[in-house]
Amino acid sequence: MDRRKFLQVLALGAANVLLGNEKAAAYILDTWEPPIRKLFLRFTEYEERASTEMIVIHHAGFPDGDKDSSAEDIHKFHQETFGWAGIGYHYVIRKDGTIEQGRRPQAVGAHALHHNKNSIGICVAGNFDLAKPNAAQMDSLKLLTAWLCHKYKLDPMRKGVIVGHRNLNDTKCPGDNLYKKLDEIRRYCRDFE
């Protein structure tokens, strides 16, 4: 479903709420999913995540520049360079706003040391110490994060629910230019429902 269709569905949901049909509005939110390109990447192992308590925002952060990275590129890099099972992130948001699935959503990630068993990792392609995330990336990041908050019944305004990688580990990730947008993302998620 593209953004235009989503807004139409959301408007229909709002109309149902105004007309007193909360069940229809809840159904729309519970069954809708943002457009996610599923890649079916091969992993050497998987472990299921028992709970989801936070969403961790990352940037690809390659030091050689602000470039686009696909989930497939990162998957190959993580396997060949680190010897991991595959891409550590659950989702990657490309420069054009495309959301790609990395790890299966219910799998334990490899993106935030000591916090992988209870979190979902979203990587935004680019180096946001050098550049700023573009509008398409921000739209997709907000939409995906809001959907994940709804899906896992997370309060986006609660401390420690939507965090930058730097909040958990000794790193500058997700870069200053994305990190300072986390409050904007939290507010969007709060207003999503």
matplotlib code that plots the C-alpha trace (Angstrom):
import matplotlib.pyplot as plt

x = [0.0, 1.5, 1.3, -1.7, -3.7, -2.6, -3.8, -7.2, -7.4, -6.5, -9.1, -11.7, -10.6, -11.0, -14.4, -15.4, -14.2, -16.2, -19.3, -18.8, -17.4, -14.3, -14.2, -13.8, -11.0, -9.2, -9.4, -7.9, -4.9, -4.5, -4.4, -2.6, 1.2, 3.5, 5.0, 7.9, 10.1, 10.7, 14.0, 14.0, 17.8, 19.6, 20.9, 23.1, 21.0, 18.0, 16.8, 13.3, 12.8, 10.7, 9.7, 9.8, 10.3, 12.2, 13.0, 16.6, 17.4, 20.7, 22.4, 24.6, 27.4, 30.0, 32.9, 33.5, 30.4, 26.7, 25.7, 22.6, 22.9, 20.5, 19.6, 21.3, 24.6, 24.5, 23.7, 26.7, 28.9, 27.8, 28.3, 31.7, 33.2, 31.9, 31.0, 27.4, 24.4, 23.5, 22.2, 21.9, 19.0, 15.3, 14.6, 16.6, 15.3, 16.9, 17.5, 14.3, 12.3, 11.9, 11.6, 13.5, 13.2, 16.5, 16.2, 12.8, 10.7, 10.4, 14.1, 16.7, 18.8, 22.5, 22.4, 22.7, 25.0, 23.2, 19.9, 19.1, 16.8, 14.2, 14.5, 13.9, 16.6, 16.0, 18.9, 18.5, 20.9, 23.4, 25.9, 24.1, 27.2, 27.9, 24.4, 20.8, 18.1, 15.9, 12.1, 11.4, 13.5, 11.9, 8.4, 9.2, 11.0, 8.0, 5.5, 7.5, 8.2, 4.6, 3.4, 5.9, 4.7, 1.1, 2.0, 4.0, 1.8, 4.7, 4.2, 6.5, 6.6, 7.9, 11.6, 13.7, 11.1, 12.4, 16.1, 19.2, 22.0, 24.1, 21.7, 22.7, 26.3, 29.4, 28.9, 27.8, 25.1, 22.7, 24.6, 23.8, 21.5, 19.2, 19.5, 18.1, 15.0, 14.0, 11.6, 9.9, 9.5, 8.2, 5.5, 4.5, 4.1, 2.1, -0.3, -0.5, -3.3]
y = [0.0, 3.4, 6.4, 7.9, 4.7, 4.6, 8.1, 7.2, 4.1, 6.2, 8.8, 6.0, 4.8, 8.3, 8.6, 5.3, 6.6, 9.8, 7.8, 5.6, 2.5, 2.0, -1.7, -0.8, 1.7, -0.8, -3.4, -1.1, -0.3, -3.9, -5.3, -2.6, -2.9, -0.3, -1.2, -3.4, -5.0, -8.6, -10.0, -13.5, -13.3, -16.5, -16.6, -19.2, -19.2, -17.7, -17.2, -16.0, -12.8, -13.4, -9.8, -6.4, -3.5, -1.0, 0.3, 1.1, 3.6, 3.4, 4.8, 2.8, 5.3, 4.2, 6.6, 7.0, 9.1, 9.5, 6.7, 4.5, 1.0, -1.9, -4.6, -7.1, -5.0, -4.8, -8.5, -9.5, -7.0, -8.4, -12.0, -11.5, -8.9, -9.9, -13.6, -12.9, -15.0, -12.0, -8.5, -7.4, -5.0, -5.9, -3.1, -0.8, 2.4, 3.4, 6.9, 6.8, 5.8, 2.2, 0.0, -3.3, -6.2, -7.5, -10.1, -11.6, -9.3, -11.9, -12.9, -11.6, -9.0, -8.2, -4.4, -3.2, -5.2, -6.5, -5.2, -7.5, -9.9, -7.3, -4.8, -4.2, -2.5, 0.0, 1.2, 4.3, 4.3, 7.1, 8.7, 11.3, 12.8, 14.0, 14.6, 14.8, 12.1, 13.2, 13.7, 10.3, 8.5, 10.5, 9.7, 6.0, 6.0, 7.7, 5.4, 2.2, 3.2, 4.1, 0.8, -1.1, 0.8, -0.1, -3.8, -4.4, -2.1, 0.3, 3.7, 5.9, 8.7, 6.3, 6.7, 4.0, 2.9, 4.7, 5.2, 5.9, 3.3, 5.7, 5.5, 1.9, 1.5, 3.6, 4.9, 8.0, 6.1, 7.2, 10.4, 13.8, 14.8, 11.8, 11.6, 15.1, 14.0, 11.2, 13.5, 14.3, 10.6, 9.9, 12.6, 11.3, 7.8, 9.2, 10.9, 7.8, 6.2]
z = [0.0, -1.0, 1.3, -0.6, -0.1, 3.5, 4.1, 2.5, 4.8, 7.8, 6.8, 6.6, 10.0, 11.4, 9.9, 11.5, 14.9, 14.4, 13.5, 16.5, 14.8, 16.8, 15.8, 12.1, 12.9, 15.1, 12.4, 9.9, 12.1, 13.2, 9.7, 7.8, 7.2, 5.6, 2.2, 3.1, 0.4, 1.6, 0.4, 2.0, 2.8, 3.8, 7.4, 9.0, 12.2, 13.8, 17.4, 18.1, 20.1, 23.3, 23.7, 22.0, 24.3, 22.2, 18.7, 18.1, 15.3, 13.4, 10.4, 8.0, 8.9, 6.4, 6.9, 3.1, 2.6, 2.7, 0.4, -0.2, 1.2, 0.6, 3.0, 0.7, 0.7, 4.5, 4.8, 2.7, 4.7, 8.0, 7.0, 5.3, 7.6, 11.0, 10.4, 11.6, 10.6, 8.3, 8.5, 12.1, 11.4, 11.0, 8.5, 6.2, 4.9, 1.5, 0.2, -1.9, 1.2, 0.3, 3.4, 3.1, 5.5, 6.8, 9.6, 10.1, 12.3, 15.1, 15.1, 17.6, 15.9, 16.0, 16.1, 19.7, 22.0, 25.1, 23.8, 20.8, 22.6, 23.3, 20.5, 16.8, 14.8, 12.0, 9.9, 7.8, 4.8, 4.9, 7.2, 9.3, 10.8, 7.3, 5.9, 6.9, 6.3, 3.4, 3.5, 1.9, 4.5, 7.4, 6.1, 5.9, 9.3, 11.0, 9.4, 10.1, 13.7, 14.3, 12.9, 15.1, 18.2, 17.4, 16.5, 19.7, 21.9, 22.8, 24.2, 22.0, 24.6, 27.3, 28.0, 26.4, 23.8, 20.7, 21.1, 19.1, 19.1, 21.1, 24.0, 24.4, 23.3, 23.0, 19.4, 17.6, 15.7, 14.3, 13.6, 15.1, 12.2, 12.7, 16.5, 16.9, 15.0, 17.5, 19.4, 16.1, 15.4, 18.9, 18.5, 15.1, 16.7, 19.6, 17.1, 14.8, 16.8]

ax = plt.figure().add_subplot(projection="3d")
ax.plot(x, y, z, "-o")
ax.set_aspect("equal")
plt.show()
